[in-house]
Amino acid sequence: MAVGVYLKQAWNLLKQNPLFSTLYIVGTGISIVMTMVIAIVYYVRLAPVYPETNRARTLVVKSAKMAKDDSTHSSNISYAMLKDWFYQLESAEVSTGIYRAYDTNYARVTSDGEEIPTIAKYTDENFFRVYPLVFLEGKPFTETDRRSGISNVVLTDGYARQIFGTTEGVVGKTFLLDYTNVKVVGIVKGG
């Protein structure tokens, strides 16, 4: 019975002061929405979500800075620095490097086929230890593949569907990635 009285009072106040009531309701709604958006954004950026399930144990280094006397130099991490410094770390369980080309890459199944825009990430075999991806077919490329310069790729299931129309039987097939012939060695579940 008391709830009914409160609802009647609230309804009467809404009718008596529609402008202020609307402002109060909209203001409260916006503050709740903004709080939820911030909480969700931080959750997505910090939580251990597939494929980044090791976020709590991961350190990301994006650039290096060298200062000497009056000069300072800053740049991205080079492969030589990755190999000489980060691969040698005894305190790290595993080190990997990821290079994302900022230019749009294009993939084609045949030389006269349609070009499909893509974002390519160049990495090493340790990538698959840092990010435990679920392989639907095939396996990751190896250190031997990387050292020999063989152009092997691992595709997400969505990208395999986009290029080949399927995710099954794709391992072993080749396609052109920016006019370079590459071989598919694995298909992973997309994030």
Disulfide bonds with the S-S distance in Angstrom:
none
